[in-house]
């Protein structure tokens, strides 16, 4: 399995590369965001390991660009900034996990293994339906009452999860874990902000709401008569 490692500090880069190789992974390294974009566009990687702060195009912009192009490889951010806003910004950009520097070898390898263990969707159905809402898993867009709804990467992942659990109550902690691989933090509003944006696209302007808040518990997507 080949990994991409974007890290501009040579000492850190060499250290992490050795740890990943020792764990049995192939590793391509780069030092700038431009290099990372070129390599990711021309190769297939099991996991993208991206430093947030690198010269030129930063890691956040790299991931936004790749997600916009439809690349769904799991991404793990490395950052020296341990703040809620910074983590939320990265997760909203499409990151799947986060590690704050200095990074321990064993934890990095464990996080990479966890990302690679995520099952690839193998359902025969390529379109999910709830009421008049359809989600096309191949073309990566939604339809509500025949109207096309374009979704950002995290909005798509969130809606897919809600639709796969239609009629069930989904808690904030479940969404943190399943969508963002992020341990529950009561100070983080990444779930609420993404639900709000998703509602604006899926429910606003239509006759009935599909995304419901279950007070004190979480959310439920279902067509209610």
FIROGU-963960 format. One line per field, with one value per residue: x negated, y, z of N, C-alpha, C in turn; residue number from 0; residue in three letters. Coordinates in steps of 0.1 Angstrom, whole numbers, plus 2048, in hexadecimal, padded with zeros to 3 digits. Each point is the difference from the previous one (the first is absolute). Layout:
BEGIN
n_c1	(X|...)
n_c2	(Y|...)
n_c3	(Z|...)
ca_c1	(X|...)
ca_c2	(Y|...)
ca_c3	(Z|...)
c_c1	(X|...)
c_c2	(Y|...)
c_c3	(Z|...)
num	(NUM|...)
residu	(ala|...)
This chain:
BEGIN
n_c1	(7F7|803|7F8|807|7F4|807|7F3|7FF|802|7F3|7FD|80B|7FE|7F3|803|80A|7F8|7F5|808|804|7F3|7FC|80B|7F8|800|804|7F6|808|7F5|805|7FC|807|80A|7F8|7F5|806|804|7F4|7FB|809|7FE|7F4|804|801|806|7FC|7F6|806|7F3|807|7F4|807|7F4|801|7F4|804|805|808|7FF|806|7F9|7F6|805|802|7F5|7FA|807|7FD|7F4|806|7F4|802|7F3|7FF|802|7F3|805|7F4|801|7FA|80B|802|809|80B|7FE|7F4|804|809|7F7|7F7|808|803|7F3|803|7FA|7FA|7F4|7FB|7F4|7FE|7F7|7F6|7FE|806|7F5|802|802|7F6|7F8|804|7FE|7F5|7FC|804|7F9|7F5|804|802|80C|7FD|808|808|809|809|808|801|80D|7FF|80C|804|80D|800|7F7|7F7|7F8|7FA|7FD|804|80A|801|80D|808|80C|807|80A|7F6|7FE|7F6|7F9|7F8|7F8|7FB|7F3|7FE|807|7F9|7F5|803|804|7F6|7F9|805|7FE|7F4|802|807|807|7F3|7FF|7F9|7F8|7FC|7FF|80B|804|7FB|804|80C|802|7FC|802|808|7F8|80B|802|806|7F3|801|803|7F6|807|802|7F3|7FC|807|7FC|7F4|801|805|7F7|7F9|802|802|7F8|80D|7FF|80A|7F7|7FC|7F4|7F7|802|801|7FA|807|7F4|803|805|7FF|80A|7FD|80C|808|805|80A)
n_c2	(7F4|80A|808|80C|805|80A|803|80D|7FC|801|805|807|805|800|805|807|803|800|806|807|802|802|808|801|80D|801|809|809|807|80B|80C|800|809|808|7FC|802|80B|803|7FC|806|809|7FC|7FE|7F4|806|7F7|808|80C|802|80A|807|806|803|802|801|80C|7F6|804|7F8|80A|809|7F8|7FD|80D|803|7F7|805|80C|7F9|7FD|804|7F4|800|7F8|80B|800|80A|805|804|80C|803|800|804|802|80D|7FD|7F8|808|80A|7F8|7FC|80D|801|7F6|805|7F5|805|802|804|803|808|7F9|7F9|7F7|7F9|7FA|80C|806|7F6|801|80D|7FE|7F7|809|80A|7F8|7FE|80C|7FA|7FA|809|7F5|809|7F7|806|808|7FF|80A|7FC|80C|7FC|80D|7FB|803|7F7|805|7F4|7FF|807|7FC|7FF|809|7FA|80B|7F8|7F9|808|803|7FA|80A|7F7|807|7FD|808|808|7FC|7FF|80C|805|7FA|804|80C|7FF|7FB|80A|801|809|801|801|80A|7FD|80B|7F8|7FA|80C|804|7F5|7FF|80D|804|7F4|807|7FE|7FD|80C|802|804|7F5|809|7F8|7F8|809|804|7F3|7FD|80B|7FE|7F3|804|809|7F6|7F8|809|80A|805|7F5|7F8|7F6|801|7FD|80A|7F8|80A|7F7|808|805|7FC|807|7F8|802|7F9|805|7FA|80B|7F8)
n_c3	(800|7F7|807|801|802|804|800|803|80C|7FC|80C|800|7F4|802|80C|7FA|7F6|808|808|7F6|7FB|80D|7FE|7F5|801|7F4|7FF|7FA|800|806|7FC|7F5|802|7F8|806|80B|7FB|7FB|80B|807|7F7|802|80C|804|80B|809|804|801|803|804|7FF|80A|806|7F3|7F9|7FB|7F8|80A|80A|807|7F9|803|80C|802|7FA|807|80B|7FB|7FE|80C|805|803|7FD|80B|808|804|807|7FE|80C|800|7FA|80D|7F7|806|7FF|803|80A|804|7FE|806|80A|800|7FF|809|80A|802|802|80D|7FE|80D|7FA|806|7F5|808|7FD|80C|804|7F9|802|80D|7FE|7FA|808|80A|7FA|800|80C|7FD|801|7F5|7FD|803|804|7FC|809|7F5|804|809|805|804|800|7FE|809|7F7|803|7F6|804|7F3|7FD|80C|7FE|805|801|800|7FF|7FC|80B|7F8|809|7FE|804|80B|801|80B|7F8|7F5|806|805|7F4|7FA|80A|7FF|7F3|802|808|7F5|808|801|80D|7FA|809|806|80B|7FB|7FE|80B|805|7FA|802|80C|805|806|80B|806|7FC|80C|7FF|7F9|7F7|7FC|808|809|7FE|7FF|80B|805|7FB|805|80B|7FF|7FD|80A|80A|7FF|800|808|7FC|801|80C|7FC|803|80A|809|807|806|803|7F4|7F6|7F5|7F8|7F5|7FE|7F8|806|802)
ca_c1	(809|7F8|805|7FA|7FD|7FD|7F9|7F5|7F4|7F9|7FE|80D|803|7F8|804|80D|7FF|7FA|80A|80A|7FA|7FE|80D|804|807|7F8|802|7FB|7FF|7FF|7FD|808|80E|800|7FB|80B|80B|7FB|7FE|80D|808|7FA|7FE|80A|7FA|80A|802|7F9|7FC|7FD|7FD|808|7F8|7F4|7FE|808|80E|800|806|80F|803|7FD|80B|80C|7FE|801|80E|809|7FE|807|7F7|806|7F6|800|7F6|7FD|7F8|7F7|800|7FA|80A|809|80B|80D|803|7F6|804|80D|7FD|7FB|80B|80A|7F9|800|7F7|806|7FA|7F7|7F5|7F9|7F2|7F8|808|7FA|800|80A|80E|802|802|80E|80A|800|807|80F|806|800|80A|80E|805|804|80E|801|80E|804|807|7F8|808|807|80C|809|80A|7FD|7F2|7F8|7F1|7F9|7F2|7F7|7FF|7FD|809|80D|80C|80B|80C|7FB|7F7|7F2|7F9|7F1|7FB|7F1|7FC|805|80F|804|7FD|809|80E|800|801|80E|80A|7FE|806|80D|809|7F8|7FA|7F1|7FA|7F5|7F3|800|7FC|7F2|7F8|802|7FE|7F3|7F7|7FC|806|80A|7FC|80C|7FE|7FF|80D|7FF|80C|80B|7FE|802|80F|807|7FE|807|80F|802|800|80A|80E|805|807|809|80D|7FE|7F3|7FB|7F6|807|7F9|806|7FB|7F8|7FB|7F8|808|807|804|80B|80C|80B|80D)
ca_c2	(80C|80C|80C|80C|808|80E|806|808|7FF|7F4|7F7|7FA|7F8|7F4|7F8|7FA|7F7|7F4|7F9|7FB|7F5|7F5|7F9|7F8|809|808|80E|80A|80C|80D|80A|80C|7FD|7FE|7F2|7F7|800|7F9|7F1|7FA|7FF|7F7|7F4|7FB|7FF|7FB|80B|80C|805|80E|80A|80C|80C|7FE|80C|801|7FB|7F9|7F2|802|803|7F4|7F7|806|7FE|7F2|7FC|806|7F8|7F3|7F6|7FC|7F9|806|80A|803|80D|803|80E|804|808|7F8|808|7FA|806|7FB|7F2|801|805|7F5|7F6|805|7FF|7F2|7F7|7F5|7FF|80B|7FE|80C|7FE|7F5|7F4|7F4|7F6|7F5|806|802|7F3|7FB|808|7FC|7F3|801|805|7F5|7F6|805|7F8|807|7FD|7F6|7FD|7FF|80C|80C|80B|7FE|808|803|809|805|803|7F5|803|7F8|7FD|7FF|80D|808|80B|7FC|806|801|803|801|80B|7FC|806|7FD|7FF|7FF|7F2|7FD|801|7F3|7F5|802|7FC|7F2|7F9|802|7F9|7F2|7FD|807|7FC|7FD|80B|800|809|808|7F9|7F7|808|803|7F4|7FA|809|808|7F8|80B|7FD|80A|80C|808|80E|801|802|7FB|7F9|80A|809|7F8|7FD|80D|802|7F6|804|80B|7FA|7F4|802|80E|802|7F5|800|7F9|7FE|7F2|7FF|804|800|7F9|808|7F9|7F3|800|803|7F5|803|7F7|807|7FF|804)
ca_c3	(800|7FF|807|7FC|80C|7FE|80C|7FB|809|7FC|80C|802|7F4|800|80B|7FE|7F5|805|808|7F7|7F9|809|803|7F4|7F6|7F7|803|7F8|808|7F9|809|7FD|7FC|7F1|7FE|805|7F6|7F4|803|803|7F3|7F7|807|809|80D|80A|80A|7FE|80D|7FC|80A|7FD|7FD|7F7|7F7|7F5|802|80D|800|7FF|7F2|7F8|802|7F9|7F2|7FD|803|7F6|7F4|802|806|80D|808|80E|802|80E|802|80A|803|80D|806|807|803|7FB|7F3|7F6|7FD|7F8|7F2|7F8|7FE|7F6|7F3|7FB|808|807|80E|804|80A|804|802|7F9|7FD|804|7F6|801|7FE|7F2|7FA|804|7FA|7F1|800|802|7F4|7F5|804|7FD|7F5|7F3|7FE|7F6|7FE|7F2|7FC|7FE|803|80D|7FF|80B|7FB|7F2|7FF|7FA|801|7F6|805|7F5|7FB|80C|802|805|7F9|809|7F7|7F2|7FF|803|80B|800|80E|803|804|80D|800|7FA|80A|80B|7FC|7FE|80D|805|7F8|803|80D|800|80A|80C|806|7FF|80A|7FC|802|7F5|7F4|802|7FE|7F3|7F4|801|808|80A|80D|804|807|802|7FC|7F1|7F9|7F2|7FC|7FF|7F4|7F4|7FF|7FC|7F1|7F9|800|7F7|7F2|7FF|805|7FE|7F4|7FD|808|80D|805|802|80B|80D|80C|80B|80B|80A|7FB|7F4|7F4|7F9|7F3|7FB|7FA|80A|7FA)
c_c1	(7F7|806|7F9|7FD|7FB|7FB|7F4|7F4|7F9|7FF|80D|804|7F9|804|80D|7FF|7FA|80B|80A|7FB|7FE|80D|805|806|7F5|804|7FA|800|7FF|7FF|809|80E|801|7FC|80B|80B|7FD|7FF|80D|809|7FB|7FD|80C|7FA|80B|804|7F7|7FC|7FB|7FD|808|7F8|7F4|7FF|80A|80E|800|807|80F|805|7FE|80C|80D|800|803|80E|809|7FE|805|7F7|805|7F7|801|7F5|7FE|7F7|7F6|7FF|7F9|80A|80B|80C|80D|803|7F7|805|80D|7FE|7FA|80A|80A|7FA|800|7F6|807|7FB|7F6|7F6|7F9|7F1|7FB|808|7F8|801|80C|80E|802|803|80E|80B|801|807|80F|807|801|80A|80E|805|804|80F|801|80F|803|807|7F7|808|808|80C|807|80A|7FD|7F2|7F8|7F1|7F9|7F2|7F5|7FD|7FE|809|80D|80B|80B|80C|7FB|7F6|7F2|7FB|7F1|7FB|7F1|7FD|806|80F|805|7FE|80B|80E|800|802|80E|80A|7FE|806|80E|809|7FA|7FB|7F1|7FB|7F5|7F3|7FF|7FB|7F2|7F7|801|7FD|7F2|7F6|7FA|806|809|7FB|80C|7FE|7FF|80D|800|80C|80B|7FF|803|80E|807|7FE|807|80F|803|802|80B|80E|805|806|809|80B|7FE|7F2|7FD|7F7|806|7F6|807|7FA|7F9|7F9|7F8|809|806|804|80B|80B|80C|80D|807)
c_c2	(80C|80B|80C|808|80E|806|807|7FF|7F3|7F5|7F9|7F6|7F3|7F7|7F9|7F6|7F3|7F8|7F9|7F4|7F4|7F8|7F9|808|806|80F|809|80D|80D|80B|80D|7FB|7FD|7F1|7F6|7FF|7F8|7F1|7FA|7FF|7F5|7F2|7FC|7FE|7FB|80A|80C|806|80E|809|80D|80B|7FC|80C|800|7FC|7F7|7F3|801|802|7F4|7F7|805|7FD|7F1|7FB|805|7F9|7F2|7F5|7FD|7F8|806|809|803|80C|7FF|80F|803|808|7F8|808|7FB|806|7FB|7F2|800|804|7F4|7F6|804|800|7F2|7F7|7F5|7FE|80B|7FB|80D|7FC|804|7F3|7F4|7F5|7F7|806|802|7F3|7FB|808|7FC|7F2|801|806|7F6|7F5|804|7F8|809|7FC|7F6|7FD|800|80D|80B|80D|7FD|809|800|80A|805|804|7F4|804|7F6|7FE|800|80F|80B|80D|7FB|806|801|805|803|80C|7FB|808|7FC|801|800|7F2|7FC|800|7F2|7F5|800|7FB|7F1|7F8|801|7F8|7F1|7FC|807|7FA|7FD|80D|7FF|80B|808|7F8|7F5|806|804|7F4|7FA|809|806|7F8|809|7FD|80B|80B|809|80F|801|800|7FB|7F9|80A|809|7F9|7FC|80D|802|7F6|803|80B|7FB|7F6|804|80E|801|7F4|7FF|7FA|7FE|7F1|7FE|806|800|7F8|806|7F7|7F3|801|804|7F4|804|7F7|809|7FD|805|80A)
c_c3	(800|807|7FB|80D|7FB|80D|7FC|80A|7FE|80B|803|7F5|800|80B|7FE|7F4|805|808|7F7|7F8|808|803|7F3|7F5|7F6|802|7F5|808|7F7|80A|7FE|7FB|7F1|7FD|804|7F6|7F4|802|803|7F3|7F7|806|809|80D|80A|80A|7FC|80E|7FD|80C|7FC|7FB|7F8|7F7|7F5|803|80D|7FF|7FF|7F2|7F7|801|7FA|7F1|7FC|802|7F5|7F3|801|806|80E|809|80E|801|80F|801|80B|803|80E|808|807|804|7F9|7F2|7F5|7FC|7F8|7F2|7F8|7FD|7F6|7F2|7FA|807|807|80E|801|80A|803|802|80E|800|804|7F5|801|7FE|7F1|7F9|803|7F9|7F1|7FF|801|7F3|7F4|803|7FC|7F4|7F4|7FD|7F5|7FD|7F1|7FC|7FF|802|80D|7FF|80E|7FC|7F2|7FF|7FB|801|7F6|804|7F6|7FB|80B|801|805|7F7|80B|7F8|7F2|7FE|804|80C|800|80E|800|805|80D|801|7FA|80A|80B|7FB|7FD|80D|806|7F8|802|80E|801|80A|80D|806|800|809|7FB|801|7F5|7F3|801|7FD|7F2|7F4|801|808|80B|80D|804|809|801|7FB|7F1|7FA|7F2|7FC|7FE|7F3|7F3|7FF|7FB|7F1|7F8|800|7F6|7F2|7FE|803|7FC|7F2|7FC|80A|80E|804|801|80B|80C|80B|80B|80D|80B|7FB|7F3|7F4|7FA|7F3|7FC|7FA|809|7F9|808)
num	(0|1|2|3|4|5|6|7|8|9|10|11|12|13|14|15|16|17|18|19|20|21|22|23|24|25|26|27|28|29|30|31|32|33|34|35|36|37|38|39|40|41|42|43|44|45|46|47|48|49|50|51|52|53|54|55|56|57|58|59|60|61|62|63|64|65|66|67|68|69|70|71|72|73|74|75|76|77|78|79|80|81|82|83|84|85|86|87|88|89|90|91|92|93|94|95|96|97|98|99|100|101|102|103|104|105|106|107|108|109|110|111|112|113|114|115|116|117|118|119|120|121|122|123|124|125|126|127|128|129|130|131|132|133|134|135|136|137|138|139|140|141|142|143|144|145|146|147|148|149|150|151|152|153|154|155|156|157|158|159|160|161|162|163|164|165|166|167|168|169|170|171|172|173|174|175|176|177|178|179|180|181|182|183|184|185|186|187|188|189|190|191|192|193|194|195|196|197|198|199|200|201|202|203|204|205|206|207|208|209|210|211|212|213|214|215|216|217|218|219|220|221|222|223|224)
residu	(unk|unk|unk|unk|unk|unk|unk|unk|unk|unk|unk|unk|unk|unk|unk|unk|unk|unk|unk|unk|unk|unk|unk|unk|unk|unk|unk|unk|unk|unk|unk|unk|unk|unk|unk|unk|unk|unk|unk|unk|unk|unk|unk|unk|unk|unk|unk|unk|unk|unk|unk|unk|unk|unk|unk|unk|unk|unk|unk|unk|unk|unk|unk|unk|unk|unk|unk|unk|unk|unk|unk|unk|unk|unk|unk|unk|unk|unk|unk|unk|unk|unk|unk|unk|unk|unk|unk|unk|unk|unk|unk|unk|unk|unk|unk|unk|unk|unk|unk|unk|unk|unk|unk|unk|unk|unk|unk|unk|unk|unk|unk|unk|unk|unk|unk|unk|unk|unk|unk|unk|unk|unk|unk|unk|unk|unk|unk|unk|unk|unk|unk|unk|unk|unk|unk|unk|unk|unk|unk|unk|unk|unk|unk|unk|unk|unk|unk|unk|unk|unk|unk|unk|unk|unk|unk|unk|unk|unk|unk|unk|unk|unk|unk|unk|unk|unk|unk|unk|unk|unk|unk|unk|unk|unk|unk|unk|unk|unk|unk|unk|unk|unk|unk|unk|unk|unk|unk|unk|unk|unk|unk|unk|unk|unk|unk|unk|unk|unk|unk|unk|unk|unk|unk|unk|unk|unk|unk|unk|unk|unk|unk|unk|unk|unk|unk|unk|unk|unk|unk|unk|unk|unk|unk|unk|unk)
